[in-house]
Structure formats: C-alpha cells, structure tokens
C-alpha cells in the first residue's frame, strides 16, 4: 500500500480521532502475551541511541533486541557488541543472541519477526522510518522531536494512528521515573492550586554560532548520501554529521536542515509540560509573534537568543525565551509555581539550573505544595520510566504517556515557534485546520522540498 493512500482524506486532524488505536492486527494481539518477548530492532546508535538501548534493554522480561541499523556501519557494530555483551553478562550465555546488523534500516524492518522499532536517528530522519514501520505493522518508540517539519509530524501522526500502532516519544519529563515533579505540578495547576491559569513561561538554552569547516573525505563506513536523506546535498565535514571517534554532541543539532535547534531539542520537553499543565495537549496556539538571532556565517544555522509569545484559545499566554530560567513557570490568579530538572541530567550535554538555586520546585507560597488532590480531582497519567511505559503499552495495546497525536501537537507548537522566529510579524494559526490564516509565506514553511529517493513523498511499501 502506497504512502499517498494513507494520507489521502485523513480525518485525524479535523475530527480528533486520536487516543486509542483504531486498528489492531491479529499478530499484534498474539505478541502481547506476558510470556512473549517483544522483538525489537534499533534504528540509529549514536548519542541518544545508546541511551535508548540501555533504558529499553533493562526490561528483559518484556523485550529482546534482535537487530540494529545505522548508516555508519561502525556504530551499528559497536551497538551489536554492546547488546550481545549485555545479554552475555545478564544470562551467562555467550551465545544467547546474534544481533543482525544493517546499514540500511529499510531492509531490516521488513523482517516479519520484528515487532517494534526504536528510532534514535537525527531529527530529519524521524518521520520516514516511523511511517514505514507503522505500515509494516511495527510499534514505535522515537526520540523527540517527532519531526523537523510540520508536514512530517502531521503525516506521521495520521499514518500511525490509522495503522493502530503503539507509539511513544522520548519525553522523560512525563514519567515518574526519574522526574515525578512535572506530573505533580501539572496536576496542581489543573486542579486550581494557583487559581485560574493566566500565563506560562518556558526557559530554554541556546546554541552558539560557529565557524566554517573545510570539506573532508567521506569515511568508508558512512553512507553519507543516505544520512543527508531528503535534505540538499552538502559537502561532508565531520562537524556536520557526528564524531567518528566517540559519541559526543554531534554537529547536526546546530544545522536547520537536520534540527530546528533548542526550540525543538529542549522545547519538545518543556513546551510539552506547558501543554500538559495548560490542558492544551491536543490543540495549539492561535497567535504567535517572535524574534530571534540567527548566525550570519559559519556551519551552524539554528537560532541563537530568541523570544516568542503566543496565545491559546483558552486565553492563556505562553512566553518562550532563553532569558527565562531553564524550566516551566505557571502563573495563576492566586500564585505561581516553577518546575525544572534541577541539577539532574539525562545526558552530559543537558543544561542545568543556576547552581545557586538547584531546587526542582519554587513557589510563590509554600502552601501551594500542601494542596490535596482528591479522588474526584483531575489525575494525570502515571508513567514509569518512559521506555518501560512503551513496552507495557505494546503488551496491553493501550496508549501510554504520549500517543502519536499528542507528540505531534507538542512538536508542532515548537515548529510554529521556530517559524515565528523567522517571520517578524504577528502570525495567526488555526489549530483545527492546522494552517496559518491569510499567510502564504508562513504556510510554505510548514514543509520542505524533498530530495529523491528520500523523504516521506517517496515511501513505497
């Protein structure tokens, strides 16, 4: 079945048909037995791929890694060795499993024995493998953000929903392990602990500009054309892609063709929590206006310092700026509450709060934290560690902490903020039709040209 058949006449965006799966294959039901292990294939083994493998593989009672793919075959082989050694140490059996290695994930996911995929690729390679996996009947865990472009994010939500696949995105802040404070604060806000919510502030870090780097020979172990994917052909330099020695922060995170910058890198976490507390998880802003500084030269092209203000239909305003402390501050008629990770990090590159105040919670009045949430009040989804939550959902066939439409809405809000940074005027957005109102230039930025044979326009399954 071709990709266009899935997207033609999609009703998800206009009728709100998200949440519980609409299609569940008999194979998926058969695999959900507690005695069956979920066979998982890993797509991408870079900085986040390592984390995703290590967090998922801990749940050996529910899953088994069987294959790995990376356009950098050296990284795929490193992942193979790590997984096999983990199972050897865990089971005492050096021949417990032989992980299959691929350089092209498309060959890997056609294996009918694979039940689910974990996608830990660069951001511009999120949507296509997720869509292909869904069309082949696989469940999906994906790193945030859902996509780089609005078009890719919407298409992914439509296809995964219509195929009835279980989906989870790497939004650890929704999970009680390791950061229970985010759910608690959102429950406090939604149950009126600070009075009627009026305003939310989100603080995110920035990336510095950089210099140009000379063209280098493409390493033999890297399929560079496939790494570029649907984006324009550009000369190879290690700084554009990822380190050939080690797994430190890669350069693609600072180039707009492959990543929108911190507005999606960290905005996917904090704007998602803002939506959770605001009760706007399945909608978006109605107005936006922003400014930002962008590099005028050099390889890095993502935004620097920025300031974006938006308004939602419920009257709540959202202010996203690098000038705010890293975290989310909810302001109501009766007080305010700020929540962050404090000094905790998910990776070594995570920003942390000011060392002078490492509290994960700050409030205008300590009594706010004494608010009792009763049995008849609003209770939000209780999630264990996010990878475990996904595996439990694969077993039960019920949505976990973040279904695909929720992931699309938080990602798309970040993308709208990025578009506002580029266009110095007030933008009006229709969150039902998901189009800018009377603004062809802004609407043109919701998608990008796609270089054949990559991108979602060229899926052929």
Residue, then its C-alpha position, 0 to 999 in steps of 0.5 A: x500500500x502506497x504512502x499517498x493512500x494513507x494520507x489521502x482524506x485523513x480525518x485525524x486532524x479535523x475530527x480528533x480521532x486520536x487516543x486509542x488505536x483504531x486498528x489492531x492486527x491479529x499478530x499484534x494481539x498474539x505478541x502481547x502475551x506476558x510470556x512473549x518477548x517483544x522483538x525489537x530492532x534499533x534504528x540509529x546508535x549514536x548519542x541518544x541511541x545508546x541511551x535508548x538501548x540501555x533504558x529499553x534493554x533493562x526490561x528483559x522480561x518484556x523485550x529482546x533486541x534482535x537487530x540494529x541499523x545505522x548508516x555508519x556501519x561502525x556504530x551499528x557494530x559497536x551497538x551489536x557488541x554492546x547488546x550481545x555483551x549485555x545479554x552475555x553478562x545478564x544470562x551467562x550465555x555467550x551465545x544467547x543472541x546474534x544481533x543482525x546488523x544493517x546499514x540500511x534500516x529499510x531492509x531490516x524492518x521488513x523482517x516479519x519477526x520484528x515487532x517494534x522499532x526504536x528510532x534514535x536517528x537525527x531529527x530529519x530522519x524521524x518521520x520516514x522510518x516511523x511511517x514505514x514501520x507503522x505500515x509494516x505493522x511495527x510499534x514505535x518508540x522515537x526520540x523527540x522531536x517527532x519531526x523537523x517539519x510540520x508536514x512530517x509530524x502531521x503525516x506521521x501522526x495520521x499514518x500511525x494512528x490509522x495503522x493502530x500502532x503503539x507509539x511513544x516519544x522520548x519525553x522523560x519529563x512525563x514519567x515518574x521515573x526519574x522526574x515525578x515533579x512535572x506530573x505533580x505540578x501539572x496536576x496542581x495547576x489543573x486542579x486550581x492550586x494557583x487559581x485560574x491559569x493566566x500565563x506560562x513561561x518556558x526557559x530554554x538554552x541556546x546554541x552558539x554560532x560557529x565557524x566554517x569547516x573545510x570539506x573532508x573525505x567521506x569515511x568508508x563506513x558512512x553512507x553519507x548520501x543516505x544520512x543527508x536523506x531528503x535534505x540538499x546535498x552538502x559537502x561532508x565535514x565531520x562537524x556536520x554529521x557526528x564524531x567518528x571517534x566517540x559519541x559526543x554532541x554531534x554537529x547536526x543539532x546546530x544545522x536547520x536542515x537536520x534540527x530546528x535547534x533548542x526550540x525543538x531539542x529542549x522545547x519538545x520537553x518543556x513546551x510539552x509540560x506547558x501543554x500538559x499543565x495548560x490542558x492544551x495537549x491536543x490543540x495549539x496556539x492561535x497567535x504567535x509573534x517572535x524574534x530571534x538571532x540567527x548566525x550570519x556565517x559559519x556551519x551552524x544555522x539554528x537560532x541563537x537568543x530568541x523570544x516568542x509569545x503566543x496565545x491559546x484559545x483558552x486565553x492563556x499566554x505562553x512566553x518562550x525565551x532563553x532569558x527565562x530560567x531553564x524550566x516551566x513557570x505557571x502563573x495563576x490568579x492566586x500564585x505561581x509555581x516553577x518546575x525544572x530538572x534541577x541539577x539532574x541530567x539525562x545526558x552530559x550535554x543537558x543544561x542545568x539550573x543556576x547552581x545557586x538555586x538547584x531546587x526542582x520546585x519554587x513557589x510563590x507560597x509554600x502552601x501551594x505544595x500542601x494542596x490535596x488532590x482528591x479522588x474526584x480531582x483531575x489525575x494525570x497519567x502515571x508513567x514509569x520510566x518512559x521506555x518501560x511505559x512503551x513496552x507495557x503499552x505494546x503488551x496491553x495495546x493501550x496508549x501510554x504517556x504520549x500517543x502519536x497525536x499528542x507528540x505531534x501537537x507538542x512538536x508542532x507548537x515548537x515548529x510554529x515557534x521556530x517559524x515565528x522566529x523567522x517571520x517578524x510579524x504577528x502570525x495567526x494559526x488555526x489549530x483545527x485546520x492546522x494552517x496559518x490564516x491569510x499567510x502564504x509565506x508562513x504556510x510554505x514553511x510548514x514543509x520542505x522540498x524533498x530530495x529523491x529517493x528520500x523523504x516521506x513523498x517517496x515511501x513505497x511499501 
